[in-house]
């Protein structure tokens, strides 16, 4: 294999490839990116067996071939090369030479035939979506996905078509058992999605997709059996769906909340950051004392000390004291855009619903703590 390629073009593909490639694995080849030079293009492939990335870039190919090299190191090398063009040459025993100007590297590679086959797809029906819309929906739910390996059915974002409403909507939900994030947006094209019941797409794939969506106004989406495919330009993400049943999330959303608090989002977030300074994994809760004029937040850590602060609020309902994990609130507020947010509760032991007028179709639920 021998080729010349523009550094910036390759760098864009490698940035996505190294992000998908497995960082620590019992299969060393999963830490590599597959390079395939053919028909005046360099094709990149990376996979962790759950999520795969493929991309193509124009190149001057003088000798076709394929090899795999360590994805992260290759990305770091290309990122630091001083000239706009580089040359890649495969030597004997899968050694790969990378040169640019007077800079030269020789990297150990692995045979291309050791690289696993990525998930195949064919004859799929592509649906075009607005990339910023899908990115917003992912970013407003992914923070609530469980990162515990034992909760497999909660380790992704739940996608569901809502065809009973006019217009038809797409719904995304995520939960880790402590908090829940929900967003629903009108999307008539969702009727073309090739799934009947809801599906769960893994967190890792959604993180990569969110990054990919930053680069375009449109993205093509397709589903096939246990696979979700997202294509933007010459880049494609292929994800294996999670085989499991998403819980009945509607049962945790409190109904008929008579206690309603409204507060400035930015001021509340800044306040929570200050109160969290003395929190630790052992003492991470805060206590909120709420009355019609203000809310007092108290953070107490016997190992460090305590802190308290008041913030003006608008509140309807009986005075109450309720405790929460401040990190859960801060992660919710960080993805919202509303100037003023509302928090609705039934009582001190019930979950809290957080929403805002400018965050249309979105709400989040946080379970209280016992302190």
C-alpha positions in Angstrom: 0.0 0.0 0.0 1.3 3.4 -1.0 -0.5 6.7 -1.1 -0.4 10.5 -0.6 -3.2 12.3 1.2 -4.0 15.8 2.5 -3.3 16.0 6.3 -6.5 17.9 7.2 -8.8 15.5 5.3 -7.2 12.4 7.0 -7.3 14.1 10.4 -11.0 14.6 10.3 -11.5 10.9 9.6 -9.0 9.8 12.2 -10.6 11.9 14.9 -13.8 9.9 14.5 -12.0 6.6 14.0 -9.8 6.8 17.1 -12.9 7.8 19.2 -14.7 4.6 18.2 -11.8 2.3 18.4 -11.6 0.3 21.6 -9.1 1.8 24.0 -8.6 -1.4 26.1 -9.5 -4.7 24.7 -8.4 -8.4 24.9 -8.4 -8.1 21.0 -5.5 -5.8 20.1 -6.8 -5.2 16.6 -9.9 -3.4 18.0 -7.5 -0.6 19.1 -6.5 -0.2 15.4 -8.0 1.6 12.5 -8.2 -0.4 9.2 -6.7 1.5 6.2 -7.8 0.4 2.8 -6.3 2.1 -0.3 -8.1 1.5 -3.5 -9.6 3.5 -6.5 -7.9 6.7 -5.5 -9.4 6.7 -2.0 -8.3 5.9 1.5 -11.1 4.1 3.4 -11.0 4.1 7.2 -12.8 1.6 9.5 -12.9 1.4 13.2 -15.1 -0.7 15.5 -15.6 -1.8 19.1 -18.0 -4.5 17.9 -21.0 -2.5 19.2 -20.4 0.7 17.2 -18.5 1.0 13.9 -17.3 3.9 11.9 -16.4 4.0 8.2 -15.1 7.0 6.2 -13.6 7.7 2.8 -11.1 10.4 1.7 -9.6 11.3 -1.7 -6.0 10.2 -2.0 -3.3 9.7 -4.7 -3.0 5.9 -4.5 0.1 4.5 -6.2 -0.2 1.0 -4.8 -3.4 -0.5 -3.4 -3.5 -2.5 -0.2 -4.8 -2.7 3.4 -3.3 -2.8 6.9 -4.3 -1.8 10.4 -2.4 0.4 12.8 -3.0 1.8 16.3 -5.8 4.4 15.9 -4.9 6.7 18.8 -1.2 7.0 18.0 -1.8 7.4 14.3 -4.2 10.3 15.1 -1.7 12.0 17.4 1.0 11.7 14.8 -1.0 13.1 11.9 -2.2 15.9 14.2 1.3 17.1 14.8 2.8 16.7 11.3 4.1 20.0 10.0 3.1 19.9 6.3 -0.3 19.8 4.6 0.4 16.5 2.8 1.7 13.2 4.0 2.7 9.9 2.5 1.7 6.4 3.9 3.6 3.4 2.8 3.2 -0.2 3.9 6.5 -2.1 4.4 7.3 -5.7 5.1 5.5 -7.5 8.0 2.8 -4.8 8.3 5.2 -2.0 9.2 3.8 1.3 8.1 5.9 4.3 7.2 4.3 7.8 7.7 6.3 10.8 6.3 5.7 14.5 5.9 8.6 16.8 4.9 11.6 15.7 7.0 9.4 14.0 9.7 9.1 10.3 9.5 7.5 7.6 11.6 7.5 3.8 11.4 4.6 2.1 13.1 3.9 -1.6 13.8 0.7 -2.8 12.1 -1.5 -5.9 12.2 -2.8 -7.8 9.1 -6.0 -6.4 7.6 -7.6 -9.9 7.6 -7.5 -9.9 11.4 -9.8 -6.9 11.5 -13.4 -8.0 12.3 -16.1 -7.5 9.7 -18.3 -4.5 10.5 -22.1 -4.9 10.6 -23.5 -5.1 7.0 -26.5 -3.2 5.7 -28.1 -3.2 2.3 -31.3 -2.1 0.6 -32.2 0.2 3.5 -34.6 3.1 3.3 -32.8 6.3 4.1 -34.7 9.0 6.0 -33.3 12.6 5.9 -33.4 14.5 9.2 -32.2 17.9 10.4 -28.9 17.3 12.1 -29.3 20.1 14.7 -32.7 18.7 15.7 -31.4 15.2 16.2 -28.3 16.5 18.1 -30.5 18.5 20.4 -32.6 15.4 21.2 -29.6 13.3 21.9 -27.8 15.9 24.0 -30.9 16.4 26.1 -31.2 12.7 27.0 -27.8 11.1 26.9 -26.7 12.5 30.3 -29.4 10.3 32.0 -28.2 7.0 30.4 -27.0 4.4 32.9 -23.3 3.7 32.9 -23.6 0.6 35.0 -22.8 -2.6 33.0 -25.4 -4.6 35.0 -28.3 -2.4 33.8 -27.9 -3.4 30.1 -31.4 -2.2 29.0 -30.7 1.2 30.5 -27.3 1.7 28.8 -28.7 3.5 25.8 -31.3 6.0 24.5 -34.8 4.7 23.8 -36.2 5.7 20.4 -40.0 5.5 19.8 -42.3 6.6 17.0 -45.5 8.4 18.2 -47.9 7.9 15.4 -51.0 8.6 17.4 -50.4 12.4 17.4 -50.7 14.9 14.5 -48.1 15.6 13.4 -46.2 12.3 14.0 -43.4 12.6 16.5 -40.1 11.1 17.5 -39.6 10.4 21.2 -36.3 9.9 23.0 -36.0 8.7 26.6 -33.1 7.8 28.9 -32.9 6.9 32.5 -30.5 5.4 35.0 -33.0 4.8 37.8 -32.2 8.0 39.6 -33.2 10.5 36.9 -35.0 10.4 33.6 -34.8 12.6 30.5 -37.6 12.8 27.9 -37.9 14.8 24.7 -40.5 14.6 21.9 -40.4 16.5 18.6 -42.7 16.6 15.5 -41.1 14.6 12.7 -43.4 13.3 10.0 -40.6 11.3 8.3 -40.5 9.0 11.4 -43.2 6.9 9.8 -40.6 5.6 7.3 -38.3 4.2 10.1 -38.1 0.5 9.8 -39.1 -0.4 13.4 -42.5 -0.9 14.9 -41.9 -0.9 18.6 -39.3 1.2 20.5 -35.6 0.5 20.1 -32.6 1.1 22.4 -29.4 2.6 20.8 -26.2 2.3 22.9 -24.7 5.3 24.7 -21.3 5.0 23.0 -23.0 5.2 19.5 -25.0 8.2 20.5 -22.0 10.1 21.8 -20.2 9.5 18.5 -23.3 10.5 16.5 -23.7 13.8 18.5 -20.1 14.7 17.5 -20.8 13.8 13.9 -23.9 15.9 13.7 -21.9 19.1 14.5 -20.6 19.0 11.0 -23.7 19.2 8.9 -27.3 20.5 8.5 -28.7 17.1 7.4 -28.1 13.5 8.3 -29.4 10.3 6.7 -30.9 7.7 9.1 -31.8 4.0 8.4 -32.7 0.9 10.5 -32.3 -2.7 9.6 -33.2 -5.6 12.0 -30.9 -5.1 14.9 -28.9 -2.2 13.4 -29.1 1.6 13.3 -27.2 3.5 10.5 -26.4 7.2 10.4 -24.7 8.7 7.3 -23.3 12.2 6.9 -21.3 12.9 3.7 -18.6 10.2 3.5 -18.9 9.2 7.2 -21.1 6.5 8.4 -21.8 5.2 11.9 -23.3 1.7 12.3 -24.6 0.6 15.7 -25.9 -2.6 17.1 -29.2 -2.1 18.9 -29.5 -3.2 22.5 -31.5 -6.4 22.9 -33.7 -5.7 25.9 -37.0 -4.1 27.0 -36.9 -0.5 28.1 -38.8 0.0 31.4 -42.3 1.6 31.6 -40.9 5.1 32.3 -44.3 6.7 32.5 -44.9 5.2 35.9 -42.1 7.3 37.5 -43.4 10.6 36.2 -45.5 12.2 39.0 -49.0 13.3 38.2 -51.1 16.1 39.7 -48.2 18.0 41.2 -49.6 20.8 43.4 -46.2 22.2 44.5 -44.7 24.3 41.8 -41.4 26.3 42.0 -40.0 28.6 39.4 -36.4 29.9 39.5 -33.9 31.6 37.3 -31.9 28.7 35.6 -28.5 30.4 35.4 -28.6 31.6 39.0 -29.8 28.3 40.2 -27.0 26.4 38.4 -24.3 28.8 39.7 -25.7 28.3 43.2 -25.6 24.5 42.9 -22.0 24.6 41.7 -21.0 26.6 44.8 -22.9 24.3 47.2 -21.3 21.2 45.5 -17.8 22.3 46.3 -17.8 20.6 49.7 -19.6 17.5 48.4 -17.9 14.1 48.2 -19.0 10.7 47.0 -19.9 9.8 50.6 -21.7 13.1 51.3 -23.2 14.3 48.0 -26.7 15.4 48.8 -28.1 18.9 49.4 -31.2 19.9 51.3 -33.7 22.4 49.8 -35.9 24.4 52.1 -38.7 26.1 50.0 -41.2 28.8 51.0 -43.2 31.2 48.8 -40.4 33.8 48.8 -37.1 32.0 48.5 -35.3 28.6 48.5 -32.5 27.9 50.9 -30.0 25.3 49.9 -27.9 23.6 52.6 -24.9 21.4 51.9 -23.4 19.5 54.9 -20.3 17.4 54.9 -19.1 16.3 58.4 -15.6 15.6 57.0 -15.2 19.2 55.5 -17.9 21.6 56.8 -21.1 23.1 55.6 -22.5 25.8 53.3 -25.8 27.5 52.7 -27.2 30.0 50.3 -30.6 31.6 49.5 -32.2 32.3 46.1 -35.4 34.1 45.3 -38.1 31.9 43.8 -41.8 31.9 42.9 -43.5 29.0 44.7 -47.0 27.7 45.0 -47.8 25.1 47.7 -47.0 24.2 51.3 -43.6 25.0 52.6 -41.4 21.9 52.3 -37.8 20.5 52.6 -36.6 18.1 50.1 -33.1 16.6 49.3 -31.4 15.9 46.0 -28.1 15.0 44.4 -27.0 18.4 43.0 -25.1 16.8 40.1 -28.3 15.5 38.7 -29.8 19.0 38.7 -26.8 20.6 37.2 -26.6 18.1 34.3 -30.2 18.8 33.5 -29.9 22.6 33.7 -26.8 22.5 31.5 -28.7 21.1 28.5 -31.6 23.5 28.9 -32.0 26.9 27.3 -35.0 28.4 29.2 -34.3 31.5 31.3 -36.7 30.3 34.0 -37.3 26.7 34.9 -40.1 25.1 36.8 -39.8 22.2 39.3 -43.1 20.4 40.1 -43.5 18.0 43.1 -46.2 16.2 45.0 -44.5 16.1 48.4 -41.0 15.7 50.0 -40.8 12.0 49.0 -41.9 12.3 45.4 -39.9 12.8 42.2 -39.4 16.3 40.8 -40.3 17.2 37.2 -38.1 19.9 35.7 -39.1 21.8 32.5 -38.9 25.2 30.8 -41.0 27.0 28.2 -38.1 27.5 25.8 -37.2 23.8 26.0 -40.2 22.6 24.0 -41.1 19.0 24.2 -38.5 18.3 27.0 -38.7 17.5 30.6 -36.6 15.6 33.2 -37.4 13.8 36.4 -35.2 13.5 39.4 -35.7 11.2 42.4 -35.2 12.7 45.9 -32.6 11.6 48.4 -32.9 10.6 52.0 -30.4 12.5 54.2 
